[in-house]
């Protein structure tokens, strides 16, 4: 969900799928708790392998929940709360 128009049903499903995994939810909570977090710090804090973090962050990024900034060989992650806000708005329209 990288654009400002209304999300498509497929985009909303991608966000829901990304949020449906406990490891990704844990990583997203850790990313959201700070302004920005380096991949190495995220790996250290989460106690999972770097490849596991990379795999799950890619899913979060694809769903639009996380933004990645590369600085040399280092990656830094930032939470995009507007995606969750949009999802919540869409879900509230159902009720």
C-alpha positions in Angstrom: 0.0 0.0 0.0 2.5 2.6 -1.1 0.1 5.0 -2.8 -2.3 7.5 -1.4 -5.5 6.3 -3.2 -7.9 3.8 -1.5 -6.2 0.4 -1.1 -7.3 -2.5 -3.2 -8.7 -5.6 -1.6 -5.5 -7.4 -2.6 -3.4 -4.8 -0.8 -5.5 -5.1 2.3 -5.2 -8.9 2.2 -1.4 -8.5 1.9 -1.3 -6.4 5.0 -3.5 -8.8 6.9 -1.3 -11.8 5.9 1.8 -9.9 7.0 0.3 -9.2 10.4 -0.9 -12.8 10.8 2.5 -14.2 11.7 3.7 -14.1 15.3 7.4 -13.5 14.3 6.4 -10.6 12.0 4.2 -9.1 14.7 7.1 -9.2 17.1 9.4 -7.6 14.6 6.9 -5.0 13.7 6.3 -4.1 17.4 10.1 -3.7 17.9 10.4 -1.6 14.8 7.4 0.6 15.8 8.8 1.1 19.3 11.6 3.3 17.9 12.0 5.9 15.2 14.4 3.7 13.3 16.2 0.4 14.0 19.2 -1.1 12.4 18.9 -4.7 11.1 21.7 -5.8 13.4 20.0 -4.4 16.4 16.7 -6.0 15.4 18.4 -9.4 15.0 20.1 -9.0 18.4 16.8 -8.0 20.1 14.6 -10.6 18.5 16.8 -13.6 19.1 16.2 -15.0 15.6 18.7 -15.4 12.8 19.5 -12.6 10.4 18.1 -14.6 7.5 14.8 -15.0 9.4 14.6 -11.3 10.2 15.4 -10.5 6.5 12.7 -12.9 5.3 10.0 -11.5 7.6 11.0 -7.8 7.1 10.7 -8.3 3.3 7.1 -9.5 3.8 6.4 -6.4 6.0 8.0 -4.2 3.5 6.1 -5.7 0.6 2.9 -5.1 2.5 3.9 -1.4 3.0 4.2 -1.7 6.8 8.0 -1.0 6.9 10.2 1.3 5.1 13.9 0.3 4.5 16.8 2.7 4.3 20.2 1.5 3.2 23.3 3.1 4.6 26.4 1.4 3.1 26.0 -2.2 4.0 23.6 -1.5 6.8 19.8 -1.6 6.6 17.6 0.5 8.8 13.8 -0.1 9.3 11.1 2.4 10.0 7.4 1.6 10.8 4.7 3.1 8.5 1.7 3.6 10.9 -0.4 5.1 8.1 -0.8 1.6 6.6 -2.3 0.2 9.8 -4.5 3.3 10.1 -5.8 2.7 6.6 -6.4 -1.0 7.3 -8.3 0.0 10.5 -10.5 2.5 8.6 -11.3 -0.1 6.0 -12.2 -2.7 8.6 -14.4 -0.2 10.4 -16.4 0.3 7.3 -17.5 -3.4 7.5 -19.2 -2.9 10.7 
